[in-house]
Amino acid sequence: KQWYQRRVRGNNIPGIEEVNIIRDDSTVIHFTNPKVQATVGANTFAISGNAEHKSITDLFPGILNQLVGMSSSLPSKSKPVVDDDEVPALVEDFDEASKTEAV
């Protein structure tokens, strides 16, 4: 841990009361009063402290403001990620075309 912090040379970010890392399975790695360091140039954050694994429902209602802030950056399951209008239709047989190009 210490060798990594010395190597990255992150700047301490004071005043962080909690950090929640929300996993794909809706569980949360929850830190209370963690030590947070950031190296902006390397887009790296180091979080250290006592972590607890919790269900996202255990952190309600306090976590709601964090979830609302994230909602615009998360893909919605109800909306397609790629619009069908943007994908061109397949109009020729590429296997057949590759046979004629090889000759």
Secondary structure, 3 states (H helix, E strand, C coil): CHHHHHHHCCEEECCCCEEEEECCCCEEEEEECCEEEEEHHHCEEEEECCEEEEEHHHHCCCCHHHHHHHHHHCCCCCCCCCCHHHCCCCCCCHHHHHHHHHC
